[in-house]
Amino acid sequence: MKLWKNEIMNSADQTILERLKINCRSSLQDLSKITGISANAVKKRIDSLKASGAIDSFTLLLSPLMTDENSVIAILKFETDQREKTLLKILSSNPSVSKVSRLLDGRYIVFGVYFDSEELSSLTMHLRKLPGIRNVEMYSRFLHYWGGKIDLTNSHREILRCLIEDPRMPISDIAKETGLPSNAIKEIIDQMRESEAVLFTINMSDDVNEGSMEVLAKVQWNVGKTSNEHVLGWLQDKFASSHLGEYVSASEPTLFFNFSVKHVHEVDIVSQKTKESGLVTTMEPLILFPGTKFPDPRVRRVGQLLEETGFSSQNSPFA
């Protein structure tokens, strides 16, 4: 049974999750200081969150500047109702697809990641050839709001090879695997994290916020009157408690604002307040059912980069 279905996730659980999203290598001692509970209690909470599925996995991602990563969102409309299981099987065959959700109005939304024009072209053709497809509304160039770039030395790659397999691997174990000094390993990991070249994070279940609905609002604004920074800043400030994320188009005055609500009528409230702000020309709220996730293309990309430089592991899922 899932933890958050049987008991209220307490503030310590929430704090642990938020901290691990920022840095999944946070020590039990650091988490103990932040939450005010003992390190042993923190370990038990993490174990419970993992066992329940609230934490799907620990993972590491290279920044978009390190991988030439781009996100894509596609809204699919079909001529007739689709057999969801069949559709998901077809969509999963393209490695750029990371998540698919059905919308309340019967359409589907596809989230994906690509790293070059060939991958984008392949995904586009894949979507347009879906059986019964009527229309594909696609957005494929977004601005990036995080990430730095560093040069990866052989030592960086040796350490990353270990961390791909276990992002929380202790420095002492990495030292045994690589033969590198512990102080050098700590310095390199700190550099990768603090430069935001590498993000040590967690994959979370969509069910953590059970009882809430996820909404992706497609927002367009008047270029002559405002800017994406102004619109996004207003949305983040006005709806801070429900804000989940955003995608800001790099080629047109459009952004997708991701937020959660408890009831459908709250969507109308958010839409009305946003329109009354005078900052936007249109706002289309897309209400998502819980989605189906596929292997993260960004994780695959890390493995590919290490393979290209001869640093893949025989035990790696990419070998």
SEZAKE-893862 format. One record per residue (C-alpha): y, z, x; residue number from 1; residue in one letter. Coordinates in nm, 4 decimals, always signed. Each point is the difference from the previous one (the first is absolute). Layout:
+----------+----------+----------+-----+-----+
|        Y |        Z |        X |   n | res |
+----------+----------+----------+-----+-----+
|        Y |        Z |        X | NUM |   A |
...
+----------+----------+----------+-----+-----+
***
This chain:
+----------+----------+----------+-----+-----+
|        Y |        Z |        X |   n | res |
+----------+----------+----------+-----+-----+
|  +0.0000 |  +0.0000 |  +0.0000 |   1 |   M |
|  +0.3474 |  -0.0768 |  +0.1196 |   2 |   K |
|  +0.2192 |  +0.2838 |  +0.1141 |   3 |   L |
|  +0.3092 |  -0.1082 |  -0.1883 |   4 |   W |
|  -0.1944 |  -0.0417 |  -0.3238 |   5 |   K |
|  -0.1266 |  +0.3575 |  +0.0089 |   6 |   N |
|  +0.2906 |  +0.1961 |  +0.1340 |   7 |   E |
|  +0.3701 |  -0.0380 |  +0.0501 |   8 |   I |
|  +0.0688 |  -0.1318 |  +0.3474 |   9 |   M |
|  +0.2066 |  +0.2819 |  +0.1441 |  10 |   N |
|  +0.3079 |  -0.0278 |  +0.2181 |  11 |   S |
|  -0.2046 |  +0.0464 |  +0.3179 |  12 |   A |
|  -0.2177 |  -0.3009 |  -0.0915 |  13 |   D |
|  +0.3064 |  -0.2108 |  -0.0707 |  14 |   Q |
|  +0.1661 |  +0.1061 |  +0.3244 |  15 |   T |
|  -0.3140 |  -0.0757 |  +0.2003 |  16 |   I |
|  -0.0294 |  -0.3466 |  -0.1556 |  17 |   L |
|  +0.3667 |  -0.0822 |  +0.0603 |  18 |   E |
|  -0.0229 |  +0.1152 |  +0.3607 |  19 |   R |
|  -0.3215 |  -0.1920 |  +0.0688 |  20 |   L |
|  +0.1572 |  -0.3160 |  -0.1443 |  21 |   K |
|  +0.2685 |  +0.0299 |  +0.2689 |  22 |   I |
|  -0.2356 |  +0.1054 |  +0.2786 |  23 |   N |
|  -0.3707 |  +0.0428 |  -0.0657 |  24 |   C |
|  -0.0378 |  +0.1453 |  +0.3512 |  25 |   R |
|  +0.1985 |  +0.3081 |  -0.0998 |  26 |   S |
|  -0.1872 |  +0.3040 |  +0.1292 |  27 |   S |
|  -0.1386 |  +0.2745 |  -0.2220 |  28 |   L |
|  +0.2440 |  +0.2377 |  +0.1686 |  29 |   Q |
|  +0.3013 |  -0.2203 |  -0.0839 |  30 |   D |
|  -0.1176 |  -0.0373 |  -0.3591 |  31 |   L |
|  -0.0512 |  +0.3751 |  -0.0175 |  32 |   S |
|  +0.3635 |  +0.0607 |  +0.0970 |  33 |   K |
|  +0.1256 |  -0.2517 |  -0.2560 |  34 |   I |
|  -0.2153 |  +0.1197 |  -0.2904 |  35 |   T |
|  +0.0020 |  +0.3725 |  +0.0729 |  36 |   G |
|  -0.3778 |  +0.0284 |  -0.0200 |  37 |   I |
|  -0.2458 |  +0.0604 |  +0.2834 |  38 |   S |
|  -0.1357 |  -0.2821 |  +0.2164 |  39 |   A |
|  -0.3475 |  +0.0724 |  -0.1364 |  40 |   N |
|  +0.1308 |  -0.0301 |  -0.3557 |  41 |   A |
|  +0.1695 |  -0.3288 |  +0.0925 |  42 |   V |
|  -0.3315 |  -0.1354 |  +0.1298 |  43 |   K |
|  -0.1719 |  +0.0978 |  -0.3237 |  44 |   K |
|  +0.2742 |  -0.1709 |  -0.2043 |  45 |   R |
|  -0.0333 |  -0.3201 |  +0.2055 |  46 |   I |
|  -0.3780 |  +0.0074 |  -0.0345 |  47 |   D |
|  +0.0384 |  +0.0438 |  -0.3775 |  48 |   S |
|  +0.2506 |  -0.2857 |  -0.0221 |  49 |   L |
|  -0.2380 |  -0.2247 |  +0.1942 |  50 |   K |
|  -0.3068 |  +0.1036 |  -0.2004 |  51 |   A |
|  +0.1816 |  -0.0553 |  -0.3301 |  52 |   S |
|  +0.1250 |  -0.3428 |  +0.1000 |  53 |   G |
|  +0.3696 |  +0.0916 |  -0.0021 |  54 |   A |
|  -0.0051 |  -0.1024 |  +0.3656 |  55 |   I |
|  -0.2002 |  -0.3204 |  +0.0257 |  56 |   D |
|  +0.0227 |  -0.0210 |  +0.3774 |  57 |   S |
|  +0.2142 |  +0.0551 |  +0.3072 |  58 |   F |
|  +0.1368 |  -0.3187 |  +0.1510 |  59 |   T |
|  +0.2440 |  -0.1452 |  +0.2508 |  60 |   L |
|  +0.2260 |  -0.2999 |  -0.0453 |  61 |   L |
|  +0.2068 |  -0.1984 |  +0.2460 |  62 |   L |
|  +0.3589 |  -0.0612 |  -0.1079 |  63 |   S |
|  +0.0975 |  -0.3386 |  -0.1495 |  64 |   P |
|  +0.1899 |  -0.0760 |  +0.3204 |  65 |   L |
|  -0.3207 |  +0.0426 |  +0.1991 |  66 |   M |
|  -0.2154 |  -0.2248 |  -0.2197 |  67 |   T |
|  +0.2389 |  -0.2486 |  -0.1715 |  68 |   D |
|  -0.1084 |  +0.1571 |  -0.3283 |  69 |   E |
|  +0.1390 |  -0.1263 |  -0.3296 |  70 |   N |
|  -0.0723 |  +0.1237 |  -0.3507 |  71 |   S |
|  -0.0646 |  -0.2147 |  -0.3041 |  72 |   V |
|  +0.0091 |  +0.0720 |  -0.3732 |  73 |   I |
|  -0.1404 |  -0.2461 |  -0.2527 |  74 |   A |
|  +0.0103 |  +0.0325 |  -0.3780 |  75 |   I |
|  -0.2791 |  -0.1960 |  -0.1686 |  76 |   L |
|  -0.0054 |  -0.1299 |  -0.3553 |  77 |   K |
|  -0.3158 |  -0.1575 |  -0.1427 |  78 |   F |
|  -0.0622 |  -0.2371 |  -0.2891 |  79 |   E |
|  -0.2688 |  +0.2305 |  -0.1421 |  80 |   T |
|  -0.1251 |  +0.3552 |  +0.0500 |  81 |   D |
|  -0.1838 |  +0.0419 |  +0.3282 |  82 |   Q |
|  -0.3221 |  +0.1811 |  +0.0814 |  83 |   R |
|  +0.1550 |  +0.2522 |  +0.2357 |  84 |   E |
|  -0.3119 |  +0.0544 |  +0.2096 |  85 |   K |
|  -0.0302 |  -0.3740 |  +0.0679 |  86 |   T |
|  +0.3695 |  -0.0345 |  +0.0759 |  87 |   L |
|  -0.0046 |  +0.2901 |  +0.2461 |  88 |   L |
|  -0.2999 |  -0.1488 |  +0.1789 |  89 |   K |
|  +0.1833 |  -0.3312 |  +0.0454 |  90 |   I |
|  +0.3225 |  +0.1658 |  +0.1147 |  91 |   L |
|  -0.1807 |  +0.2255 |  +0.2465 |  92 |   S |
|  -0.1324 |  -0.3057 |  +0.1849 |  93 |   S |
|  +0.3463 |  -0.0594 |  +0.1464 |  94 |   N |
|  +0.0611 |  +0.2444 |  +0.2901 |  95 |   P |
|  +0.3748 |  +0.0194 |  -0.0682 |  96 |   S |
|  -0.0508 |  +0.1726 |  -0.3379 |  97 |   V |
|  +0.0326 |  +0.3782 |  +0.0234 |  98 |   S |
|  +0.0272 |  +0.1114 |  -0.3638 |  99 |   K |
|  -0.0202 |  -0.1416 |  -0.3519 | 100 |   V |
|  +0.1192 |  +0.1669 |  -0.3203 | 101 |   S |
|  +0.0035 |  -0.1078 |  -0.3620 | 102 |   R |
|  +0.3361 |  +0.0272 |  -0.1731 | 103 |   L |
|  +0.0539 |  +0.1480 |  -0.3442 | 104 |   L |
|  +0.0966 |  -0.3439 |  -0.1336 | 105 |   D |
|  -0.3301 |  -0.1557 |  +0.1136 | 106 |   G |
|  +0.1209 |  -0.1672 |  +0.3173 | 107 |   R |
|  -0.1260 |  +0.0982 |  +0.3439 | 108 |   Y |
|  +0.1907 |  +0.0935 |  +0.3126 | 109 |   I |
|  -0.1303 |  -0.0617 |  +0.3499 | 110 |   V |
|  +0.1233 |  +0.1828 |  +0.3088 | 111 |   F |
|  -0.0762 |  -0.1463 |  +0.3387 | 112 |   G |
|  +0.0895 |  -0.0217 |  +0.3673 | 113 |   V |
|  +0.0103 |  -0.3061 |  +0.2248 | 114 |   Y |
|  +0.0824 |  -0.0531 |  +0.3661 | 115 |   F |
|  +0.0765 |  -0.3720 |  +0.0285 | 116 |   D |
|  +0.0828 |  -0.3035 |  -0.2141 | 117 |   S |
|  -0.3619 |  -0.1148 |  +0.0000 | 118 |   E |
|  -0.1158 |  +0.3239 |  -0.1630 | 119 |   E |
|  +0.2792 |  -0.0228 |  -0.2585 | 120 |   L |
|  -0.0893 |  -0.3613 |  -0.0791 | 121 |   S |
|  -0.3673 |  +0.0947 |  -0.0370 | 122 |   S |
|  +0.0832 |  +0.2837 |  -0.2401 | 123 |   L |
|  +0.2364 |  -0.2204 |  -0.2030 | 124 |   T |
|  -0.2638 |  -0.2708 |  -0.0464 | 125 |   M |
|  -0.2610 |  +0.2643 |  -0.0811 | 126 |   H |
|  +0.2135 |  +0.1391 |  -0.2831 | 127 |   L |
|  +0.1006 |  -0.3386 |  -0.1403 | 128 |   R |
|  -0.3649 |  -0.1097 |  -0.0202 | 129 |   K |
|  -0.1169 |  +0.3040 |  -0.1964 | 130 |   L |
|  -0.1977 |  -0.0996 |  -0.3123 | 131 |   P |
|  +0.2246 |  -0.0012 |  -0.3071 | 132 |   G |
|  +0.3202 |  +0.0714 |  +0.1932 | 133 |   I |
|  +0.3160 |  -0.0954 |  -0.1867 | 134 |   R |
|  +0.2770 |  +0.1220 |  +0.2290 | 135 |   N |
|  +0.0370 |  +0.1658 |  +0.3410 | 136 |   V |
|  +0.3306 |  +0.1781 |  +0.0614 | 137 |   E |
|  +0.0046 |  +0.0717 |  +0.3729 | 138 |   M |
|  +0.2263 |  +0.1981 |  +0.2321 | 139 |   Y |
|  -0.0885 |  -0.0217 |  +0.3669 | 140 |   S |
|  +0.2934 |  +0.1034 |  +0.2182 | 141 |   R |
|  +0.1138 |  +0.3625 |  -0.0002 | 142 |   F |
|  +0.2249 |  +0.2086 |  +0.2198 | 143 |   L |
|  -0.1574 |  +0.2715 |  +0.2167 | 144 |   H |
|  +0.1491 |  +0.3488 |  +0.0024 | 145 |   Y |
|  -0.2196 |  +0.1662 |  +0.2590 | 146 |   W |
|  -0.1552 |  -0.0694 |  +0.3331 | 147 |   G |
|  +0.0780 |  -0.0455 |  +0.3655 | 148 |   G |
|  -0.1501 |  -0.2028 |  +0.2787 | 149 |   K |
|  -0.1395 |  +0.0945 |  +0.3400 | 150 |   I |
|  -0.1997 |  -0.1788 |  +0.2671 | 151 |   D |
|  -0.3657 |  +0.0956 |  -0.0074 | 152 |   L |
|  -0.1507 |  +0.0763 |  +0.3400 | 153 |   T |
|  -0.3719 |  +0.0183 |  +0.0689 | 154 |   N |
|  +0.0234 |  +0.3763 |  -0.0485 | 155 |   S |
|  +0.1614 |  -0.0472 |  -0.3426 | 156 |   H |
|  -0.2822 |  -0.2335 |  -0.1010 | 157 |   R |
|  -0.2723 |  +0.2316 |  +0.1265 | 158 |   E |
|  +0.1477 |  +0.2837 |  -0.2043 | 159 |   I |
|  +0.0443 |  -0.2180 |  -0.3094 | 160 |   L |
|  -0.3649 |  -0.1076 |  +0.0278 | 161 |   R |
|  -0.0960 |  +0.3652 |  -0.0442 | 162 |   C |
|  +0.2541 |  +0.0714 |  -0.2711 | 163 |   L |
|  -0.1067 |  -0.2949 |  -0.2154 | 164 |   I |
|  -0.3377 |  +0.1682 |  -0.0361 | 165 |   E |
|  +0.1509 |  +0.3439 |  -0.0585 | 166 |   D |
|  +0.3797 |  +0.0321 |  -0.0349 | 167 |   P |
|  -0.0322 |  +0.3798 |  +0.0305 | 168 |   R |
|  -0.2208 |  -0.0110 |  +0.3099 | 169 |   M |
|  +0.0877 |  +0.2963 |  +0.2262 | 170 |   P |
|  +0.1706 |  -0.0839 |  +0.3282 | 171 |   I |
|  -0.2881 |  +0.1618 |  +0.1898 | 172 |   S |
|  -0.2460 |  -0.2449 |  -0.1603 | 173 |   D |
|  +0.2265 |  -0.2966 |  +0.0754 | 174 |   I |
|  +0.0145 |  +0.1154 |  +0.3621 | 175 |   A |
|  -0.3799 |  -0.0003 |  +0.0179 | 176 |   K |
|  -0.0184 |  -0.3484 |  -0.1514 | 177 |   E |
|  +0.2726 |  -0.1586 |  +0.2124 | 178 |   T |
|  +0.0054 |  +0.2030 |  +0.3223 | 179 |   G |
|  +0.3762 |  +0.0384 |  -0.0390 | 180 |   L |
|  +0.1742 |  +0.3349 |  +0.0668 | 181 |   P |
|  +0.0670 |  +0.2074 |  -0.3122 | 182 |   S |
|  +0.3724 |  +0.0313 |  +0.0724 | 183 |   N |
|  +0.0319 |  -0.3787 |  +0.0336 | 184 |   A |
|  -0.1851 |  -0.0495 |  -0.3305 | 185 |   I |
|  +0.2288 |  +0.2453 |  -0.1800 | 186 |   K |
|  +0.3077 |  -0.1714 |  +0.1434 | 187 |   E |
|  -0.1181 |  -0.3449 |  -0.1108 | 188 |   I |
|  -0.0937 |  +0.1154 |  -0.3517 | 189 |   I |
|  +0.3393 |  +0.1719 |  -0.0352 | 190 |   D |
|  +0.1735 |  -0.3174 |  +0.1198 | 191 |   Q |
|  -0.1883 |  -0.2213 |  -0.2484 | 192 |   M |
|  +0.0777 |  +0.2331 |  -0.2893 | 193 |   R |
|  +0.3618 |  +0.0868 |  +0.0840 | 194 |   E |
|  +0.0906 |  -0.3654 |  +0.0612 | 195 |   S |
|  -0.1573 |  -0.0826 |  -0.3401 | 196 |   E |
|  -0.2050 |  -0.2700 |  +0.1715 | 197 |   A |
|  -0.3077 |  +0.1725 |  -0.1427 | 198 |   V |
|  -0.0278 |  +0.1906 |  -0.3272 | 199 |   L |
|  -0.2718 |  +0.2637 |  -0.0262 | 200 |   F |
|  -0.0484 |  +0.0450 |  -0.3729 | 201 |   T |
|  -0.2471 |  +0.0399 |  -0.2870 | 202 |   I |
|  -0.1329 |  -0.2207 |  -0.2751 | 203 |   N |
|  +0.0404 |  +0.1832 |  -0.3299 | 204 |   M |
|  -0.1806 |  -0.0524 |  -0.3265 | 205 |   S |
|  +0.2005 |  -0.1500 |  -0.2870 | 206 |   D |
|  -0.1381 |  +0.2830 |  -0.2142 | 207 |   D |
|  +0.1924 |  +0.2738 |  +0.1858 | 208 |   V |
|  +0.2779 |  -0.0287 |  -0.2550 | 209 |   N |
|  -0.2381 |  -0.0112 |  -0.2927 | 210 |   E |
|  +0.1914 |  +0.0295 |  -0.3242 | 211 |   G |
|  +0.2759 |  -0.2185 |  +0.1407 | 212 |   S |
|  +0.0502 |  -0.3729 |  -0.0346 | 213 |   M |
|  +0.1045 |  -0.2193 |  +0.2885 | 214 |   E |
|  +0.2873 |  -0.2392 |  -0.0657 | 215 |   V |
|  +0.1289 |  -0.2825 |  +0.2165 | 216 |   L |
|  +0.3456 |  -0.1020 |  -0.1204 | 217 |   A |
|  +0.1154 |  -0.3497 |  +0.0911 | 218 |   K |
|  +0.3753 |  +0.0358 |  +0.0500 | 219 |   V |
|  +0.2579 |  -0.2736 |  +0.0604 | 220 |   Q |
|  +0.3663 |  +0.0529 |  +0.0798 | 221 |   W |
|  +0.3259 |  -0.1952 |  +0.0177 | 222 |   N |
|  +0.0525 |  -0.0983 |  +0.3632 | 223 |   V |
|  +0.3753 |  -0.0307 |  -0.0460 | 224 |   G |
|  +0.0378 |  +0.3555 |  -0.1307 | 225 |   K |
|  -0.2457 |  +0.2120 |  +0.1978 | 226 |   T |
|  -0.2682 |  +0.0010 |  +0.2718 | 227 |   S |
|  -0.3679 |  +0.0850 |  +0.0325 | 228 |   N |
|  +0.0917 |  +0.3144 |  +0.1983 | 229 |   E |
|  +0.2288 |  +0.1214 |  -0.2804 | 230 |   H |
|  -0.2507 |  -0.0732 |  -0.2773 | 231 |   V |
|  -0.2939 |  +0.1521 |  +0.1875 | 232 |   L |
|  +0.2016 |  +0.3071 |  +0.1003 | 233 |   G |
|  +0.1043 |  +0.0577 |  -0.3611 | 234 |   W |
|  -0.3589 |  -0.0319 |  -0.1267 | 235 |   L |
|  -0.1396 |  +0.2315 |  +0.2682 | 236 |   Q |
|  +0.2649 |  +0.2614 |  -0.0737 | 237 |   D |
|  -0.0130 |  -0.0241 |  -0.3793 | 238 |   K |
|  -0.3793 |  +0.0068 |  -0.0275 | 239 |   F |
|  -0.0896 |  +0.1934 |  +0.3155 | 240 |   A |
|  -0.2643 |  +0.2171 |  -0.1675 | 241 |   S |
|  -0.2034 |  -0.2981 |  -0.1234 | 242 |   S |
|  +0.0655 |  -0.2464 |  +0.2838 | 243 |   H |
|  -0.3156 |  -0.1372 |  +0.1681 | 244 |   L |
|  +0.1311 |  -0.2877 |  +0.2110 | 245 |   G |
|  +0.1701 |  -0.3367 |  -0.0063 | 246 |   E |
|  -0.0202 |  -0.3650 |  +0.1021 | 247 |   Y |
|  +0.3336 |  -0.1716 |  +0.0695 | 248 |   V |
|  +0.0003 |  -0.3790 |  +0.0130 | 249 |   S |
|  +0.1368 |  -0.1530 |  +0.3199 | 250 |   A |
|  +0.0811 |  -0.3328 |  -0.1673 | 251 |   S |
|  +0.1407 |  +0.0721 |  -0.3460 | 252 |   E |
|  +0.1849 |  +0.2774 |  -0.1907 | 253 |   P |
|  -0.3223 |  +0.1612 |  -0.1231 | 254 |   T |
|  -0.1745 |  +0.3291 |  +0.0723 | 255 |   L |
|  -0.3014 |  +0.1772 |  -0.1410 | 256 |   F |
|  +0.0542 |  +0.3719 |  -0.0557 | 257 |   F |
|  -0.3223 |  +0.1992 |  -0.0248 | 258 |   N |
|  +0.0062 |  +0.3250 |  -0.2015 | 259 |   F |
|  -0.2189 |  +0.2162 |  -0.2218 | 260 |   S |
|  +0.0478 |  +0.1396 |  -0.3505 | 261 |   V |
|  -0.1940 |  +0.2335 |  -0.2285 | 262 |   K |
|  +0.0687 |  -0.1902 |  -0.3225 | 263 |   H |
|  +0.0765 |  -0.3614 |  -0.0903 | 264 |   V |
|  +0.3345 |  +0.0945 |  -0.1593 | 265 |   H |
|  +0.1215 |  +0.1161 |  +0.3433 | 266 |   E |
|  -0.0214 |  -0.3622 |  +0.1159 | 267 |   V |
|  +0.2572 |  -0.0934 |  -0.2660 | 268 |   D |
|  +0.2255 |  +0.2835 |  +0.1173 | 269 |   I |
|  -0.0155 |  -0.1171 |  +0.3619 | 270 |   V |
|  +0.0638 |  -0.3610 |  -0.1069 | 271 |   S |
|  +0.2955 |  +0.0963 |  -0.2177 | 272 |   Q |
|  +0.1643 |  +0.2176 |  +0.2665 | 273 |   K |
|  -0.0463 |  -0.2724 |  +0.2604 | 274 |   T |
|  +0.1520 |  -0.2677 |  -0.2201 | 275 |   K |
|  +0.2895 |  +0.2282 |  -0.0945 | 276 |   E |
|  +0.0798 |  +0.0532 |  +0.3694 | 277 |   S |
|  +0.1602 |  -0.3428 |  +0.0112 | 278 |   G |
|  -0.1795 |  -0.0741 |  +0.3268 | 279 |   L |
|  -0.2783 |  -0.2234 |  -0.1304 | 280 |   V |
|  -0.0207 |  -0.3172 |  -0.2044 | 281 |   T |
|  -0.3630 |  +0.0379 |  -0.1095 | 282 |   T |
|  -0.2743 |  +0.2614 |  +0.0179 | 283 |   M |
|  -0.3590 |  -0.0720 |  -0.1000 | 284 |   E |
|  -0.2294 |  +0.3063 |  +0.0083 | 285 |   P |
|  -0.3638 |  -0.0816 |  +0.0781 | 286 |   L |
|  -0.2356 |  +0.2802 |  -0.1069 | 287 |   I |
|  -0.3143 |  +0.0080 |  +0.2149 | 288 |   L |
|  -0.3463 |  +0.1218 |  -0.0867 | 289 |   F |
|  -0.1804 |  +0.1700 |  +0.2918 | 290 |   P |
|  -0.0791 |  -0.2735 |  +0.2486 | 291 |   G |
|  -0.2936 |  -0.1109 |  +0.2109 | 292 |   T |
|  +0.0534 |  +0.0276 |  +0.3750 | 293 |   K |
|  -0.1557 |  -0.2218 |  +0.2648 | 294 |   F |
|  -0.0229 |  +0.0460 |  +0.3787 | 295 |   P |
|  +0.3533 |  +0.0319 |  +0.1356 | 296 |   D |
|  +0.0972 |  -0.3204 |  +0.1875 | 297 |   P |
|  +0.2243 |  +0.2093 |  +0.2250 | 298 |   R |
|  -0.2942 |  +0.2042 |  +0.1271 | 299 |   V |
|  -0.1918 |  -0.3223 |  +0.0597 | 300 |   R |
|  +0.2957 |  -0.1325 |  +0.1988 | 301 |   R |
|  -0.0054 |  +0.2961 |  +0.2381 | 302 |   V |
|  -0.3639 |  -0.0697 |  +0.0760 | 303 |   G |
|  +0.0691 |  -0.3703 |  +0.0497 | 304 |   Q |
|  +0.2773 |  +0.0685 |  +0.2492 | 305 |   L |
|  -0.2263 |  +0.2267 |  +0.2027 | 306 |   L |
|  -0.2814 |  -0.2541 |  -0.0104 | 307 |   E |
|  +0.2359 |  -0.2711 |  +0.1255 | 308 |   E |
|  +0.0780 |  +0.2111 |  +0.3054 | 309 |   T |
|  -0.3616 |  +0.0949 |  +0.0639 | 310 |   G |
|  +0.0297 |  +0.3621 |  -0.1122 | 311 |   F |
|  -0.2196 |  +0.0007 |  -0.3112 | 312 |   S |
|  -0.2717 |  +0.2619 |  -0.0255 | 313 |   S |
|  -0.3638 |  -0.0700 |  -0.0723 | 314 |   Q |
|  +0.0247 |  +0.2727 |  -0.2629 | 315 |   N |
|  +0.3192 |  -0.1399 |  -0.1484 | 316 |   S |
|  -0.0188 |  -0.1487 |  -0.3524 | 317 |   P |
|  +0.1687 |  -0.3066 |  +0.1471 | 318 |   F |
|  -0.2549 |  -0.0628 |  +0.2744 | 319 |   A |
+----------+----------+----------+-----+-----+
***
